[in-house]
Amino acid sequence: MRPDSPCIAVCTTLYDEVCKGCGRTYVEVANWVFMNDEEREVVWQRIDAEATSWRYTTYKDRTNGNNAKS
């Protein structure tokens, strides 16, 4: 069973077309509460397939390229 939303409470849609936190577009974020289960599942499948948003990485993974010491 999936969570109610892909949101991880790190929203970047104010600056980005696709949220770095959850991987949804700003339109998907805005319309999430109006989507039915099938529409949400399509979004979930896309963000799972891409697996590029921060919900799929750890903080260490995100900071590793920023000269962070291990």
Secondary structure, DSSP 8 states (H G I E B T S, - for coil): ---S-S--S---TTT-SB-TTT--BHHHHHHGGG--HHHHHHHHHHHHHH--SGGGS-HHHHHGGGT---
